[in-house]
Amino acid sequence: MKIYSIEELQKNKIIDFFKLHWGSPEMVISSGVYDCSALDGFTIINNEDEIIGLITYIIKDNECDIISLDSIEEGKGIGTNLVQAVENLAIKRKCKLVKLITTNDNLSALRFYQKRGFFLSQIINNAVETARKIKPEIPLIGNDGIPIRDEIELIKVLK
């Protein structure tokens, strides 16, 4: 499984990926509004030259924030490899922790990250209501019919 830097891909390919999977490249979370197509990241491409995994991140001071992670083919190690690539880079850049935000309905993400050493750090109640004022296309109901309301921050301390 070869991992590429996002910079190695054509920008329109990244934008099209985010439009297909998120509605737009814009990510609105309590820490800010991000154009994911303009962030640093890594990707995995299949034999048909299609993106099957993509992660974006920001490194600021001694912290690394994962902004987005998508794995199109779950259970094959794509997400794990992308998270490890970000963690390895964060360690090289002397970061002390990696953190991310997901929503309360994203039980698969909560399970995924906790299995990989992340722990729940903070719940930001009703954060998604605020995000919808900026990005109204965020759905009201998410995975498993769960209303999307809160953000959950997870962190992993790096060694």
C-alpha positions in Angstrom: 0.0 0.0 0.0 1.7 3.1 -1.2 1.0 6.4 0.5 1.3 9.7 -1.5 1.5 13.2 -0.3 -1.6 15.2 -1.4 0.8 17.6 -3.1 1.5 14.8 -5.7 -2.1 14.8 -6.9 -3.9 17.2 -9.1 -5.9 19.7 -7.0 -9.1 19.1 -8.9 -8.9 15.4 -8.0 -8.8 16.2 -4.3 -11.6 18.8 -4.7 -13.8 16.2 -6.6 -13.1 13.6 -3.8 -14.3 16.0 -1.1 -17.4 17.0 -3.1 -18.3 13.4 -3.6 -17.8 12.3 0.0 -18.5 15.5 2.0 -20.6 17.7 -0.3 -17.7 20.3 -0.6 -14.1 20.6 0.5 -15.2 22.9 3.3 -15.0 21.4 6.8 -16.7 23.3 9.6 -15.8 22.3 13.1 -15.5 24.2 16.4 -11.8 24.8 15.9 -12.5 26.6 12.6 -13.5 26.5 8.9 -11.1 24.6 6.7 -10.7 24.1 3.0 -9.6 20.5 3.1 -8.4 20.6 -0.5 -5.8 23.2 0.6 -4.5 21.3 3.6 -1.5 19.0 3.9 -2.3 15.4 3.8 -1.7 11.9 2.5 -3.6 9.7 0.2 -3.8 6.1 -1.1 -4.7 5.4 -4.7 -5.9 2.1 -6.1 -4.9 0.4 -9.4 -7.6 2.4 -11.2 -6.0 5.7 -10.1 -8.9 6.4 -7.8 -8.5 7.8 -4.3 -9.4 5.1 -1.7 -8.1 6.9 1.3 -7.3 10.5 2.3 -6.3 12.2 5.4 -5.7 15.9 6.0 -4.0 17.6 8.9 -2.6 20.8 10.4 0.5 21.1 12.5 0.6 24.1 14.8 3.1 24.6 17.6 3.6 21.1 19.1 0.1 19.7 18.2 -1.1 18.0 15.1 -4.9 18.2 14.3 -6.3 15.6 11.9 -9.0 17.5 10.1 -10.4 14.7 7.9 -10.0 11.0 7.3 -11.8 9.0 4.6 -11.3 5.3 3.8 -13.4 4.1 1.0 -12.6 0.4 1.5 -13.0 -0.2 5.2 -11.2 -3.1 7.0 -8.2 -3.1 4.7 -5.8 -1.0 6.8 -6.2 2.2 4.7 -7.3 4.4 7.5 -4.7 2.9 9.9 -1.9 3.5 7.5 -2.9 7.1 6.9 -3.2 7.8 10.6 0.2 6.2 11.2 1.7 8.4 8.4 0.4 11.5 10.1 1.6 10.3 13.5 5.1 9.6 12.1 5.3 13.0 10.6 4.0 14.6 13.8 6.8 12.9 15.8 9.4 14.1 13.3 8.1 17.6 13.7 8.3 17.3 17.5 4.6 17.3 18.2 3.5 16.1 21.6 0.0 15.0 20.6 -2.4 14.3 17.7 -6.0 15.4 18.1 -9.2 15.3 16.1 -12.8 16.1 16.2 -15.7 13.8 15.2 -19.4 14.0 15.8 -21.5 12.1 18.3 -23.2 9.9 15.6 -19.9 8.7 14.2 -19.6 5.5 16.3 -17.3 3.8 13.8 -14.8 6.7 14.1 -15.0 6.6 17.9 -14.3 2.9 17.8 -11.5 3.2 15.1 -9.6 5.9 16.9 -9.9 4.4 20.4 -8.5 1.1 19.1 -5.5 3.1 17.9 -4.6 4.7 21.2 -6.7 7.9 21.1 -8.9 8.8 24.1 -11.9 11.0 24.6 -10.8 14.4 25.7 -13.7 16.7 25.4 -17.4 16.9 24.4 -18.4 20.1 22.8 -22.2 20.2 23.2 -24.4 21.5 20.4 -21.3 22.4 18.3 -22.8 21.1 15.1 -25.7 23.5 15.4 -23.2 26.4 15.3 -21.4 24.7 12.3 -24.7 24.5 10.4 -25.0 28.3 10.5 -21.9 28.3 8.3 -22.5 25.1 6.3 -26.3 24.4 6.3 -25.9 21.2 4.3 -24.7 19.4 7.4 -27.5 16.8 7.9 -29.6 16.8 11.0 -29.6 13.0 11.3 -26.4 10.9 10.9 -25.2 7.4 11.2 -27.7 4.8 12.6 -30.4 7.5 12.8 -28.6 9.4 15.5 -29.2 13.2 15.6 -25.9 15.0 14.9 -25.5 17.6 17.7 -22.2 17.4 19.5 -18.5 17.2 18.6 -16.2 14.9 20.4 -12.5 15.6 20.6 -10.1 12.7 20.8 -6.3 13.0 21.5 -3.3 10.7 21.4 -0.2 11.6 23.3 2.9 10.9 21.2 6.0 9.3 22.6 
